[in-house]
Amino acid sequence: MSKLIGLLTYPKDQEMTSRRKVIQTLGLASASAILPIQTIASIMPAQKMIHQVYFWLHKDSDLKEFMSDAAPMLGKCKDVAKFIMGTPAPTEKREVVDHSFHVSCTLFFDSLEDQAAYQVDPVHLEFIKKYSHMWKSVKVYDISI
C-alpha cells in the first residue's frame, strides 16, 4: 500500500525515511534563510571526488620511466588524499572496454577545493613541465563521490 506525501507517492515501508528526508531538507532550507553562508558551508560535508587521468604515451619504451619517475610525482602533491597508478588489466577484449591507454592515475580528493589546489600545486606543474613531452594524449574524468 502506498501513501501520498506531498506530490510524491512512496511505498509504505519508505514513508518514514521519506518524511525524515523532507524534514531534513526543510530544516536546512530554513537554516539557510537565517545563517550566514560560511556557517552553512562549515556544517555541510565537503564534496569528495576522484580525478581519473589516462595517459597515452608516444613511445611504449617510455612506459617504465613514466611509471617509476613521472606519474608517482602526482601522488606527492599535498592535497592528494590517495593515489593509485596502473596499466590496462588483461581483461577480455570487448567493444565497451578501452585497453588502448598506457597508464592510468587515480587521485582521491577530500574536497573540490583540494582538487583545485592540486591543479596549481608546484609538484603537479613540475610533472607537466618535465614529462608532458612523453604523452601524446591525456583524458581526465572527474567523479563526485
N, CA, C and O atoms as CSV, one atom per row, in Angstrom:
chain,resi,resn,atom,element,x,y,z
A,1,MET,N,N,0.827,-1.172,0.000
A,1,MET,CA,C,0.000,0.000,0.000
A,1,MET,C,C,0.880,1.247,0.000
A,1,MET,O,O,1.907,1.278,0.678
A,2,SER,N,N,0.495,2.253,-0.738
A,2,SER,CA,C,1.251,3.491,-0.823
A,2,SER,C,C,0.508,4.597,-0.123
A,2,SER,O,O,-0.711,4.543,0.039
A,3,LYS,N,N,1.253,5.601,0.290
A,3,LYS,CA,C,0.649,6.766,0.925
A,3,LYS,C,C,1.166,8.009,0.204
A,3,LYS,O,O,2.343,8.078,-0.150
A,4,LEU,N,N,0.320,8.955,-0.007
A,4,LEU,CA,C,0.690,10.177,-0.695
A,4,LEU,C,C,1.341,11.130,0.305
A,4,LEU,O,O,0.749,11.465,1.332
A,5,ILE,N,N,2.563,11.564,-0.003
A,5,ILE,CA,C,3.253,12.564,0.805
A,5,ILE,C,C,3.578,13.704,-0.143
A,5,ILE,O,O,4.370,13.533,-1.070
A,6,GLY,N,N,2.982,14.850,0.076
A,6,GLY,CA,C,3.182,15.960,-0.847
A,6,GLY,C,C,2.649,15.549,-2.206
A,6,GLY,O,O,1.508,15.103,-2.325
A,7,LEU,N,N,3.471,15.699,-3.226
A,7,LEU,CA,C,3.074,15.324,-4.578
A,7,LEU,C,C,3.670,13.990,-5.000
A,7,LEU,O,O,3.443,13.543,-6.124
A,8,LEU,N,N,4.436,13.342,-4.111
A,8,LEU,CA,C,5.090,12.096,-4.452
A,8,LEU,C,C,4.417,10.927,-3.759
A,8,LEU,O,O,3.914,11.073,-2.645
A,9,THR,N,N,4.400,9.782,-4.395
A,9,THR,CA,C,3.837,8.574,-3.802
A,9,THR,C,C,4.984,7.662,-3.405
A,9,THR,O,O,5.876,7.395,-4.210
A,10,TYR,N,N,4.965,7.180,-2.158
A,10,TYR,CA,C,6.013,6.310,-1.642
A,10,TYR,C,C,5.402,5.011,-1.140
A,10,TYR,O,O,4.294,5.028,-0.604
A,11,PRO,N,N,6.090,3.888,-1.298
A,11,PRO,CA,C,5.622,2.651,-0.671
A,11,PRO,C,C,5.609,2.844,0.841
A,11,PRO,O,O,6.404,3.620,1.373
A,12,LYS,N,N,4.719,2.151,1.533
A,12,LYS,CA,C,4.528,2.335,2.970
A,12,LYS,C,C,5.826,2.164,3.758
A,12,LYS,O,O,6.049,2.903,4.717
A,13,ASP,N,N,6.698,1.207,3.384
A,13,ASP,CA,C,7.922,0.979,4.142
A,13,ASP,C,C,8.940,2.106,3.956
A,13,ASP,O,O,9.905,2.190,4.716
A,14,GLN,N,N,8.745,2.966,2.966
A,14,GLN,CA,C,9.661,4.088,2.761
A,14,GLN,C,C,9.093,5.392,3.311
A,14,GLN,O,O,9.747,6.433,3.248
A,15,GLU,N,N,7.896,5.336,3.840
A,15,GLU,CA,C,7.214,6.536,4.296
A,15,GLU,C,C,8.021,7.280,5.359
A,15,GLU,O,O,8.211,8.490,5.239
A,16,MET,N,N,8.504,6.585,6.403
A,16,MET,CA,C,9.215,7.242,7.485
A,16,MET,C,C,10.541,7.819,6.998
A,16,MET,O,O,10.904,8.931,7.381
A,17,THR,N,N,11.262,7.088,6.166
A,17,THR,CA,C,12.519,7.579,5.619
A,17,THR,C,C,12.267,8.832,4.795
A,17,THR,O,O,13.025,9.798,4.883
A,18,SER,N,N,11.222,8.822,4.008
A,18,SER,CA,C,10.896,9.970,3.162
A,18,SER,C,C,10.527,11.171,4.013
A,18,SER,O,O,10.940,12.290,3.709
A,19,ARG,N,N,9.765,10.965,5.065
A,19,ARG,CA,C,9.404,12.072,5.963
A,19,ARG,C,C,10.658,12.675,6.583
A,19,ARG,O,O,10.783,13.896,6.685
A,20,ARG,N,N,11.587,11.813,6.995
A,20,ARG,CA,C,12.832,12.322,7.589
A,20,ARG,C,C,13.599,13.153,6.579
A,20,ARG,O,O,14.126,14.211,6.923
A,21,LYS,N,N,13.672,12.691,5.338
A,21,LYS,CA,C,14.391,13.435,4.308
A,21,LYS,C,C,13.737,14.793,4.065
A,21,LYS,O,O,14.426,15.800,3.904
A,22,VAL,N,N,12.413,14.817,4.040
A,22,VAL,CA,C,11.693,16.071,3.838
A,22,VAL,C,C,11.982,17.024,4.999
A,22,VAL,O,O,12.244,18.208,4.785
A,23,ILE,N,N,11.934,16.508,6.223
A,23,ILE,CA,C,12.185,17.344,7.403
A,23,ILE,C,C,13.629,17.850,7.388
A,23,ILE,O,O,13.875,19.018,7.689
A,24,GLN,N,N,14.585,16.983,7.041
A,24,GLN,CA,C,15.978,17.412,6.970
A,24,GLN,C,C,16.163,18.494,5.915
A,24,GLN,O,O,16.853,19.485,6.152
A,25,THR,N,N,15.554,18.309,4.765
A,25,THR,CA,C,15.680,19.285,3.685
A,25,THR,C,C,15.067,20.622,4.087
A,25,THR,O,O,15.658,21.679,3.863
A,26,LEU,N,N,13.882,20.566,4.680
A,26,LEU,CA,C,13.234,21.797,5.135
A,26,LEU,C,C,14.051,22.480,6.223
A,26,LEU,O,O,14.145,23.707,6.259
A,27,GLY,N,N,14.638,21.688,7.103
A,27,GLY,CA,C,15.475,22.243,8.159
A,27,GLY,C,C,16.677,22.971,7.601
A,27,GLY,O,O,17.007,24.067,8.052
A,28,LEU,N,N,17.334,22.375,6.627
A,28,LEU,CA,C,18.485,23.009,6.006
A,28,LEU,C,C,18.067,24.268,5.249
A,28,LEU,O,O,18.751,25.289,5.303
A,29,ALA,N,N,16.950,24.188,4.550
A,29,ALA,CA,C,16.453,25.358,3.815
A,29,ALA,C,C,16.120,26.488,4.779
A,29,ALA,O,O,16.415,27.649,4.498
A,30,SER,N,N,15.512,26.159,5.909
A,30,SER,CA,C,15.181,27.172,6.912
A,30,SER,C,C,16.444,27.781,7.493
A,30,SER,O,O,16.526,28.994,7.681
A,31,ALA,N,N,17.429,26.936,7.779
A,31,ALA,CA,C,18.686,27.429,8.336
A,31,ALA,C,C,19.377,28.366,7.360
A,31,ALA,O,O,19.979,29.360,7.767
A,32,SER,N,N,19.293,28.054,6.083
A,32,SER,CA,C,19.972,28.887,5.089
A,32,SER,C,C,19.363,30.281,5.008
A,32,SER,O,O,20.020,31.230,4.581
A,33,ALA,N,N,18.112,30.397,5.418
A,33,ALA,CA,C,17.461,31.701,5.396
A,33,ALA,C,C,17.965,32.603,6.516
A,33,ALA,O,O,17.878,33.826,6.404
A,34,ILE,N,N,18.492,32.022,7.596
A,34,ILE,CA,C,18.885,32.852,8.733
A,34,ILE,C,C,20.378,32.796,9.069
A,34,ILE,O,O,20.880,33.673,9.772
A,35,LEU,N,N,21.093,31.781,8.580
A,35,LEU,CA,C,22.514,31.642,8.902
A,35,LEU,C,C,23.388,32.194,7.786
A,35,LEU,O,O,23.034,32.101,6.611
A,36,PRO,N,N,24.536,32.773,8.153
A,36,PRO,CA,C,25.477,33.199,7.113
A,36,PRO,C,C,25.949,31.995,6.303
A,36,PRO,O,O,26.004,30.879,6.820
A,37,ILE,N,N,26.287,32.217,5.046
A,37,ILE,CA,C,26.674,31.134,4.148
A,37,ILE,C,C,27.915,30.400,4.649
A,37,ILE,O,O,28.031,29.194,4.430
A,38,GLN,N,N,28.850,31.087,5.316
A,38,GLN,CA,C,30.050,30.428,5.834
A,38,GLN,C,C,29.674,29.391,6.892
A,38,GLN,O,O,30.284,28.324,6.956
A,39,THR,N,N,28.687,29.693,7.711
A,39,THR,CA,C,28.243,28.754,8.745
A,39,THR,C,C,27.630,27.520,8.105
A,39,THR,O,O,27.900,26.399,8.535
A,40,ILE,N,N,26.819,27.714,7.097
A,40,ILE,CA,C,26.180,26.594,6.405
A,40,ILE,C,C,27.248,25.720,5.754
A,40,ILE,O,O,27.198,24.494,5.854
A,41,ALA,N,N,28.216,26.351,5.086
A,41,ALA,CA,C,29.281,25.594,4.433
A,41,ALA,C,C,30.083,24.782,5.436
A,41,ALA,O,O,30.540,23.685,5.117
A,42,SER,N,N,30.260,25.303,6.642
A,42,SER,CA,C,31.068,24.585,7.627
A,42,SER,C,C,30.350,23.366,8.192
A,42,SER,O,O,31.007,22.439,8.668
A,43,ILE,N,N,29.000,23.343,8.153
A,43,ILE,CA,C,28.286,22.189,8.694
A,43,ILE,C,C,27.924,21.168,7.618
A,43,ILE,O,O,27.531,20.045,7.937
A,44,MET,N,N,28.051,21.543,6.367
A,44,MET,CA,C,27.762,20.606,5.281
A,44,MET,C,C,29.028,19.818,4.956
A,44,MET,O,O,30.123,20.378,5.006
A,45,PRO,N,N,28.905,18.529,4.623
A,45,PRO,CA,C,30.095,17.748,4.286
A,45,PRO,C,C,30.712,18.235,2.983
A,45,PRO,O,O,30.002,18.668,2.075
A,46,ALA,N,N,32.036,18.162,2.895
A,46,ALA,CA,C,32.742,18.542,1.670
A,46,ALA,C,C,32.440,17.516,0.582
A,46,ALA,O,O,32.216,16.339,0.866
A,47,GLN,N,N,32.439,17.976,-0.655
A,47,GLN,CA,C,32.200,17.086,-1.788
A,47,GLN,C,C,33.497,16.369,-2.139
A,47,GLN,O,O,34.410,16.975,-2.698
A,48,LYS,N,N,33.581,15.079,-1.812
A,48,LYS,CA,C,34.764,14.300,-2.157
A,48,LYS,C,C,34.711,13.969,-3.644
A,48,LYS,O,O,33.645,13.944,-4.259
A,49,MET,N,N,35.881,13.720,-4.197
A,49,MET,CA,C,35.912,13.421,-5.624
A,49,MET,C,C,37.104,12.551,-6.003
A,49,MET,O,O,38.076,12.423,-5.258
A,50,ILE,N,N,36.992,11.960,-7.188
A,50,ILE,CA,C,38.067,11.179,-7.793
A,50,ILE,C,C,38.449,11.879,-9.099
A,50,ILE,O,O,37.589,12.270,-9.889
A,51,HIS,N,N,39.736,12.024,-9.301
A,51,HIS,CA,C,40.289,12.624,-10.516
A,51,HIS,C,C,40.995,11.475,-11.250
A,51,HIS,O,O,42.081,11.055,-10.854
A,52,GLN,N,N,40.373,10.977,-12.312
A,52,GLN,CA,C,40.872,9.809,-13.043
A,52,GLN,C,C,41.563,10.306,-14.305
A,52,GLN,O,O,40.939,10.960,-15.141
A,53,VAL,N,N,42.867,9.996,-14.448
A,53,VAL,CA,C,43.665,10.503,-15.567
A,53,VAL,C,C,44.227,9.329,-16.371
A,53,VAL,O,O,44.853,8.428,-15.814
A,54,TYR,N,N,43.996,9.350,-17.685
A,54,TYR,CA,C,44.510,8.309,-18.587
A,54,TYR,C,C,45.552,8.934,-19.510
A,54,TYR,O,O,45.326,9.991,-20.099
A,55,PHE,N,N,46.698,8.261,-19.625
A,55,PHE,CA,C,47.798,8.735,-20.464
A,55,PHE,C,C,48.047,7.764,-21.610
A,55,PHE,O,O,48.113,6.551,-21.413
A,56,TRP,N,N,48.184,8.321,-22.815
A,56,TRP,CA,C,48.631,7.580,-23.982
A,56,TRP,C,C,50.009,8.145,-24.312
A,56,TRP,O,O,50.136,9.327,-24.632
A,57,LEU,N,N,51.028,7.318,-24.237
A,57,LEU,CA,C,52.397,7.768,-24.451
A,57,LEU,C,C,52.775,7.717,-25.930
A,57,LEU,O,O,52.187,6.969,-26.711
A,58,HIS,N,N,53.765,8.528,-26.296
A,58,HIS,CA,C,54.277,8.495,-27.670
A,58,HIS,C,C,54.960,7.166,-27.963
A,58,HIS,O,O,54.783,6.574,-29.028
A,59,LYS,N,N,55.752,6.710,-26.979
A,59,LYS,CA,C,56.551,5.502,-27.207
A,59,LYS,C,C,56.318,4.497,-26.074
A,59,LYS,O,O,56.319,4.860,-24.898
A,60,ASP,N,N,56.123,3.246,-26.441
A,60,ASP,CA,C,55.989,2.185,-25.438
A,60,ASP,C,C,57.244,2.097,-24.567
A,60,ASP,O,O,57.173,1.706,-23.402
A,61,SER,N,N,58.377,2.460,-25.135
A,61,SER,CA,C,59.644,2.371,-24.404
A,61,SER,C,C,59.724,3.378,-23.246
A,61,SER,O,O,60.591,3.245,-22.382
A,62,ASP,N,N,58.842,4.373,-23.214
A,62,ASP,CA,C,58.822,5.349,-22.115
A,62,ASP,C,C,58.020,4.865,-20.908
A,62,ASP,O,O,58.027,5.510,-19.859
A,63,LEU,N,N,57.337,3.746,-21.051
A,63,LEU,CA,C,56.428,3.279,-20.002
A,63,LEU,C,C,57.116,3.095,-18.653
A,63,LEU,O,O,56.600,3.540,-17.628
A,64,LYS,N,N,58.262,2.451,-18.647
A,64,LYS,CA,C,58.951,2.172,-17.379
A,64,LYS,C,C,59.331,3.469,-16.665
A,64,LYS,O,O,59.072,3.612,-15.470
A,65,GLU,N,N,59.933,4.403,-17.372
A,65,GLU,CA,C,60.325,5.687,-16.771
A,65,GLU,C,C,59.098,6.472,-16.319
A,65,GLU,O,O,59.099,7.076,-15.246
A,66,PHE,N,N,58.057,6.460,-17.140
A,66,PHE,CA,C,56.847,7.207,-16.787
A,66,PHE,C,C,56.250,6.671,-15.486
A,66,PHE,O,O,55.805,7.446,-14.639
A,67,MET,N,N,56.240,5.363,-15.329
A,67,MET,CA,C,55.651,4.754,-14.129
A,67,MET,C,C,56.570,4.851,-12.903
A,67,MET,O,O,56.084,4.914,-11.774
A,68,SER,N,N,57.868,4.863,-13.111
A,68,SER,CA,C,58.765,4.893,-11.949
A,68,SER,C,C,59.123,6.311,-11.521
A,68,SER,O,O,59.322,6.559,-10.332
A,69,ASP,N,N,59.208,7.243,-12.462
A,69,ASP,CA,C,59.657,8.596,-12.134
A,69,ASP,C,C,58.569,9.664,-12.266
A,69,ASP,O,O,58.432,10.526,-11.399
A,70,ALA,N,N,57.804,9.604,-13.347
A,70,ALA,CA,C,56.857,10.684,-13.652
A,70,ALA,C,C,55.560,10.599,-12.846
A,70,ALA,O,O,55.304,11.437,-11.982
A,71,ALA,N,N,54.765,9.606,-13.127
A,71,ALA,CA,C,53.425,9.514,-12.528
A,71,ALA,C,C,53.427,9.535,-10.995
A,71,ALA,O,O,52.539,10.155,-10.410
A,72,PRO,N,N,54.377,8.891,-10.324
A,72,PRO,CA,C,54.356,8.935,-8.850
A,72,PRO,C,C,54.454,10.354,-8.274
A,72,PRO,O,O,54.081,10.581,-7.123
A,73,MET,N,N,54.952,11.301,-9.065
A,73,MET,CA,C,55.005,12.692,-8.595
A,73,MET,C,C,53.610,13.199,-8.243
A,73,MET,O,O,53.448,13.974,-7.300
A,74,LEU,N,N,52.609,12.764,-8.994
A,74,LEU,CA,C,51.246,13.246,-8.764
A,74,LEU,C,C,50.757,12.856,-7.369
A,74,LEU,O,O,50.037,13.623,-6.729
A,75,GLY,N,N,51.135,11.693,-6.904
A,75,GLY,CA,C,50.746,11.237,-5.579
A,75,GLY,C,C,51.428,11.984,-4.454
A,75,GLY,O,O,51.019,11.877,-3.298
A,76,LYS,N,N,52.472,12.745,-4.781
A,76,LYS,CA,C,53.207,13.509,-3.772
A,76,LYS,C,C,52.655,14.919,-3.584
A,76,LYS,O,O,53.122,15.654,-2.715
A,77,CYS,N,N,51.678,15.297,-4.380
A,77,CYS,CA,C,51.056,16.615,-4.208
A,77,CYS,C,C,50.322,16.633,-2.872
A,77,CYS,O,O,49.667,15.658,-2.503
A,78,LYS,N,N,50.435,17.746,-2.149
A,78,LYS,CA,C,49.979,17.769,-0.754
A,78,LYS,C,C,48.480,17.576,-0.557
A,78,LYS,O,O,48.067,17.105,0.502
A,79,ASP,N,N,47.663,17.917,-1.526
A,79,ASP,CA,C,46.213,17.801,-1.344
A,79,ASP,C,C,45.630,16.482,-1.828
A,79,ASP,O,O,44.419,16.279,-1.747
A,80,VAL,N,N,46.466,15.586,-2.328
A,80,VAL,CA,C,46.002,14.270,-2.785
A,80,VAL,C,C,45.815,13.378,-1.558
A,80,VAL,O,O,46.762,13.136,-0.810
A,81,ALA,N,N,44.591,12.891,-1.356
A,81,ALA,CA,C,44.298,12.028,-0.205
A,81,ALA,C,C,44.780,10.605,-0.454
A,81,ALA,O,O,45.255,9.938,0.466
A,82,LYS,N,N,44.660,10.142,-1.688
A,82,LYS,CA,C,45.087,8.786,-2.042
A,82,LYS,C,C,45.437,8.771,-3.522
A,82,LYS,O,O,44.808,9.452,-4.332
A,83,PHE,N,N,46.452,7.984,-3.861
A,83,PHE,CA,C,46.919,7.900,-5.240
A,83,PHE,C,C,47.084,6.435,-5.633
A,83,PHE,O,O,47.674,5.646,-4.894
A,84,ILE,N,N,46.561,6.083,-6.796
A,84,ILE,CA,C,46.717,4.736,-7.337
A,84,ILE,C,C,47.111,4.867,-8.805
A,84,ILE,O,O,46.523,5.649,-9.552
A,85,MET,N,N,48.114,4.090,-9.205
A,85,MET,CA,C,48.569,4.107,-10.593
A,85,MET,C,C,48.478,2.690,-11.139
A,85,MET,O,O,48.716,1.724,-10.415
A,86,GLY,N,N,48.133,2.567,-12.420
A,86,GLY,CA,C,48.066,1.242,-13.006
A,86,GLY,C,C,48.106,1.275,-14.520
A,86,GLY,O,O,48.169,2.335,-15.142
A,87,THR,N,N,48.069,0.099,-15.085
A,87,THR,CA,C,48.062,-0.087,-16.533
A,87,THR,C,C,46.815,-0.899,-16.892
A,87,THR,O,O,46.169,-1.455,-16.002
A,88,PRO,N,N,46.471,-0.976,-18.162
A,88,PRO,CA,C,45.272,-1.729,-18.532
A,88,PRO,C,C,45.323,-3.177,-18.035
A,88,PRO,O,O,46.330,-3.865,-18.201
A,89,ALA,N,N,44.255,-3.617,-17.440
A,89,ALA,CA,C,44.163,-5.008,-16.978
A,89,ALA,C,C,43.982,-5.920,-18.193
A,89,ALA,O,O,43.342,-5.542,-19.174
A,90,PRO,N,N,44.542,-7.104,-18.118
A,90,PRO,CA,C,44.425,-8.032,-19.255
A,90,PRO,C,C,43.065,-8.734,-19.276
A,90,PRO,O,O,42.979,-9.962,-19.277
A,91,THR,N,N,42.020,-7.930,-19.293
A,91,THR,CA,C,40.661,-8.476,-19.316
A,91,THR,C,C,40.253,-8.813,-20.743
A,91,THR,O,O,40.925,-8.455,-21.710
A,92,GLU,N,N,39.144,-9.503,-20.838
A,92,GLU,CA,C,38.590,-9.909,-22.133
A,92,GLU,C,C,38.404,-8.689,-23.033
A,92,GLU,O,O,37.946,-7.638,-22.585
A,93,LYS,N,N,38.759,-8.840,-24.281
A,93,LYS,CA,C,38.554,-7.757,-25.241
A,93,LYS,C,C,37.072,-7.707,-25.603
A,93,LYS,O,O,36.495,-8.657,-26.133
A,94,ARG,N,N,36.491,-6.558,-25.293
A,94,ARG,CA,C,35.080,-6.318,-25.614
A,94,ARG,C,C,34.956,-4.920,-26.192
A,94,ARG,O,O,35.808,-4.063,-25.955
A,95,GLU,N,N,33.913,-4.698,-26.936
A,95,GLU,CA,C,33.710,-3.411,-27.592
A,95,GLU,C,C,33.655,-2.253,-26.597
A,95,GLU,O,O,34.079,-1.149,-26.936
A,96,VAL,N,N,33.151,-2.466,-25.390
A,96,VAL,CA,C,32.972,-1.394,-24.411
A,96,VAL,C,C,34.206,-1.146,-23.540
A,96,VAL,O,O,34.226,-0.199,-22.754
A,97,VAL,N,N,35.237,-1.991,-23.672
A,97,VAL,CA,C,36.438,-1.857,-22.837
A,97,VAL,C,C,37.556,-1.218,-23.654
A,97,VAL,O,O,37.868,-1.667,-24.757
A,98,ASP,N,N,38.155,-0.166,-23.100
A,98,ASP,CA,C,39.260,0.524,-23.763
A,98,ASP,C,C,40.575,0.113,-23.098
A,98,ASP,O,O,40.857,0.505,-21.966
A,99,HIS,N,N,41.361,-0.667,-23.803
A,99,HIS,CA,C,42.675,-1.094,-23.322
A,99,HIS,C,C,43.794,-0.273,-23.979
A,99,HIS,O,O,44.968,-0.624,-23.853
A,100,SER,N,N,43.449,0.794,-24.664
A,100,SER,CA,C,44.433,1.488,-25.500
A,100,SER,C,C,45.369,2.421,-24.734
A,100,SER,O,O,46.424,2.775,-25.259
A,101,PHE,N,N,45.028,2.826,-23.529
A,101,PHE,CA,C,45.882,3.748,-22.773
A,101,PHE,C,C,47.100,2.996,-22.224
A,101,PHE,O,O,47.099,1.768,-22.142
A,102,HIS,N,N,48.128,3.745,-21.853
A,102,HIS,CA,C,49.340,3.148,-21.281
A,102,HIS,C,C,49.306,3.140,-19.757
A,102,HIS,O,O,49.620,2.130,-19.128
A,103,VAL,N,N,48.918,4.287,-19.159
A,103,VAL,CA,C,48.945,4.439,-17.701
A,103,VAL,C,C,47.694,5.177,-17.262
A,103,VAL,O,O,47.238,6.114,-17.917
A,104,SER,N,N,47.151,4.731,-16.136
A,104,SER,CA,C,46.016,5.404,-15.516
A,104,SER,C,C,46.422,5.810,-14.103
A,104,SER,O,O,47.005,5.019,-13.363
A,105,CYS,N,N,46.109,7.046,-13.740
A,105,CYS,CA,C,46.355,7.532,-12.379
A,105,CYS,C,C,45.015,7.925,-11.773
A,105,CYS,O,O,44.240,8.675,-12.366
A,106,THR,N,N,44.761,7.402,-10.578
A,106,THR,CA,C,43.535,7.705,-9.857
A,106,THR,C,C,43.916,8.487,-8.614
A,106,THR,O,O,44.661,7.998,-7.764
A,107,LEU,N,N,43.401,9.705,-8.514
A,107,LEU,CA,C,43.705,10.577,-7.386
A,107,LEU,C,C,42.412,10.873,-6.638
A,107,LEU,O,O,41.419,11.281,-7.241
A,108,PHE,N,N,42.425,10.670,-5.338
A,108,PHE,CA,C,41.270,10.935,-4.491
A,108,PHE,C,C,41.484,12.256,-3.768
A,108,PHE,O,O,42.574,12.535,-3.268
A,109,PHE,N,N,40.430,13.067,-3.719
A,109,PHE,CA,C,40.475,14.351,-3.023
A,109,PHE,C,C,39.339,14.420,-2.016
A,109,PHE,O,O,38.245,13.911,-2.262
A,110,ASP,N,N,39.610,15.058,-0.870
A,110,ASP,CA,C,38.595,15.199,0.177
A,110,ASP,C,C,37.616,16.325,-0.100
A,110,ASP,O,O,36.584,16.424,0.563
A,111,SER,N,N,37.927,17.181,-1.079
A,111,SER,CA,C,37.011,18.275,-1.426
A,111,SER,C,C,37.340,18.787,-2.829
A,111,SER,O,O,38.407,18.511,-3.377
A,112,LEU,N,N,36.410,19.527,-3.383
A,112,LEU,CA,C,36.639,20.158,-4.684
A,112,LEU,C,C,37.744,21.202,-4.567
A,112,LEU,O,O,38.498,21.429,-5.514
A,113,GLU,N,N,37.834,21.837,-3.393
A,113,GLU,CA,C,38.873,22.832,-3.162
A,113,GLU,C,C,40.261,22.182,-3.182
A,113,GLU,O,O,41.215,22.766,-3.697
A,114,ASP,N,N,40.370,20.971,-2.620
A,114,ASP,CA,C,41.651,20.259,-2.647
A,114,ASP,C,C,42.059,19.932,-4.083
A,114,ASP,O,O,43.237,20.013,-4.431
A,115,GLN,N,N,41.088,19.566,-4.911
A,115,GLN,CA,C,41.394,19.263,-6.306
A,115,GLN,C,C,41.825,20.530,-7.039
A,115,GLN,O,O,42.732,20.486,-7.869
A,116,ALA,N,N,41.188,21.648,-6.743
A,116,ALA,CA,C,41.567,22.917,-7.367
A,116,ALA,C,C,42.987,23.314,-6.942
A,116,ALA,O,O,43.764,23.809,-7.759
A,117,ALA,N,N,43.322,23.099,-5.672
A,117,ALA,CA,C,44.673,23.407,-5.186
A,117,ALA,C,C,45.705,22.505,-5.869
A,117,ALA,O,O,46.811,22.944,-6.182
A,118,TYR,N,N,45.341,21.261,-6.093
A,118,TYR,CA,C,46.224,20.306,-6.784
A,118,TYR,C,C,46.597,20.810,-8.181
A,118,TYR,O,O,47.731,20.632,-8.625
A,119,GLN,N,N,45.649,21.432,-8.864
A,119,GLN,CA,C,45.900,21.902,-10.235
A,119,GLN,C,C,47.037,22.910,-10.301
A,119,GLN,O,O,47.716,23.010,-11.323
A,120,VAL,N,N,47.256,23.666,-9.213
A,120,VAL,CA,C,48.325,24.677,-9.197
A,120,VAL,C,C,49.460,24.288,-8.244
A,120,VAL,O,O,50.355,25.093,-7.988
A,121,ASP,N,N,49.429,23.077,-7.727
A,121,ASP,CA,C,50.496,22.586,-6.847
A,121,ASP,C,C,51.818,22.586,-7.623
A,121,ASP,O,O,51.851,22.109,-8.757
A,122,PRO,N,N,52.902,23.105,-7.048
A,122,PRO,CA,C,54.184,23.141,-7.749
A,122,PRO,C,C,54.659,21.762,-8.230
A,122,PRO,O,O,55.289,21.667,-9.283
A,123,VAL,N,N,54.369,20.704,-7.482
A,123,VAL,CA,C,54.786,19.355,-7.898
A,123,VAL,C,C,54.010,18.928,-9.147
A,123,VAL,O,O,54.583,18.325,-10.054
A,124,HIS,N,N,52.706,19.238,-9.197
A,124,HIS,CA,C,51.883,18.918,-10.371
A,124,HIS,C,C,52.391,19.693,-11.593
A,124,HIS,O,O,52.531,19.134,-12.681
A,125,LEU,N,N,52.662,20.971,-11.397
A,125,LEU,CA,C,53.149,21.797,-12.506
A,125,LEU,C,C,54.527,21.339,-12.980
A,125,LEU,O,O,54.809,21.375,-14.178
A,126,GLU,N,N,55.390,20.907,-12.055
A,126,GLU,CA,C,56.701,20.369,-12.422
A,126,GLU,C,C,56.549,19.074,-13.232
A,126,GLU,O,O,57.265,18.855,-14.209
A,127,PHE,N,N,55.605,18.219,-12.809
A,127,PHE,CA,C,55.316,16.982,-13.544
A,127,PHE,C,C,54.945,17.298,-14.997
A,127,PHE,O,O,55.455,16.668,-15.923
A,128,ILE,N,N,54.065,18.267,-15.186
A,128,ILE,CA,C,53.625,18.633,-16.536
A,128,ILE,C,C,54.801,19.161,-17.356
A,128,ILE,O,O,55.010,18.754,-18.499
A,129,LYS,N,N,55.567,20.076,-16.752
A,129,LYS,CA,C,56.694,20.684,-17.469
A,129,LYS,C,C,57.758,19.639,-17.843
A,129,LYS,O,O,58.295,19.660,-18.950
A,130,LYS,N,N,58.046,18.746,-16.924
A,130,LYS,CA,C,59.139,17.790,-17.111
A,130,LYS,C,C,58.768,16.592,-17.993
A,130,LYS,O,O,59.617,16.054,-18.704
A,131,TYR,N,N,57.481,16.173,-17.941
A,131,TYR,CA,C,57.118,14.911,-18.601
A,131,TYR,C,C,56.059,15.014,-19.697
A,131,TYR,O,O,55.743,14.003,-20.324
A,132,SER,N,N,55.508,16.178,-19.945
A,132,SER,CA,C,54.438,16.275,-20.954
A,132,SER,C,C,54.902,15.863,-22.342
A,132,SER,O,O,54.080,15.488,-23.178
A,133,HIS,N,N,56.191,15.924,-22.602
A,133,HIS,CA,C,56.705,15.503,-23.915
A,133,HIS,C,C,56.524,13.998,-24.140
A,133,HIS,O,O,56.592,13.525,-25.274
A,134,MET,N,N,56.292,13.249,-23.055
A,134,MET,CA,C,56.161,11.787,-23.171
A,134,MET,C,C,54.777,11.349,-23.641
A,134,MET,O,O,54.639,10.274,-24.225
A,135,TRP,N,N,53.750,12.162,-23.397
A,135,TRP,CA,C,52.418,11.704,-23.766
A,135,TRP,C,C,51.902,12.401,-25.022
A,135,TRP,O,O,52.154,13.580,-25.271
A,136,LYS,N,N,51.165,11.603,-25.799
A,136,LYS,CA,C,50.540,12.165,-26.996
A,136,LYS,C,C,49.103,12.575,-26.714
A,136,LYS,O,O,48.526,13.389,-27.435
A,137,SER,N,N,48.522,11.998,-25.646
A,137,SER,CA,C,47.139,12.318,-25.298
A,137,SER,C,C,46.913,12.048,-23.812
A,137,SER,O,O,47.524,11.161,-23.216
A,138,VAL,N,N,46.006,12.849,-23.233
A,138,VAL,CA,C,45.590,12.692,-21.842
A,138,VAL,C,C,44.077,12.866,-21.800
A,138,VAL,O,O,43.533,13.769,-22.437
A,139,LYS,N,N,43.410,12.016,-21.061
A,139,LYS,CA,C,41.954,12.129,-20.878
A,139,LYS,C,C,41.682,12.102,-19.385
A,139,LYS,O,O,42.205,11.249,-18.669
A,140,VAL,N,N,40.859,13.040,-18.910
A,140,VAL,CA,C,40.555,13.151,-17.485
A,140,VAL,C,C,39.055,12.990,-17.264
A,140,VAL,O,O,38.237,13.539,-18.002
A,141,TYR,N,N,38.716,12.223,-16.226
A,141,TYR,CA,C,37.330,12.082,-15.782
A,141,TYR,C,C,37.300,12.465,-14.306
A,141,TYR,O,O,37.985,11.850,-13.489
A,142,ASP,N,N,36.508,13.477,-13.965
A,142,ASP,CA,C,36.332,13.887,-12.580
A,142,ASP,C,C,34.989,13.349,-12.088
A,142,ASP,O,O,33.955,13.536,-12.729
A,143,ILE,N,N,35.028,12.681,-10.941
A,143,ILE,CA,C,33.865,11.954,-10.436
A,143,ILE,C,C,33.548,12.410,-9.018
A,143,ILE,O,O,34.422,12.375,-8.151
A,144,SER,N,N,32.322,12.833,-8.768
A,144,SER,CA,C,31.881,13.151,-7.406
A,144,SER,C,C,31.563,11.880,-6.666
A,144,SER,O,O,30.929,10.978,-7.215
A,145,ILE,N,N,32.002,11.795,-5.402
A,145,ILE,CA,C,31.688,10.612,-4.594
A,145,ILE,C,C,31.133,11.036,-3.247
A,145,ILE,O,O,30.806,10.185,-2.419
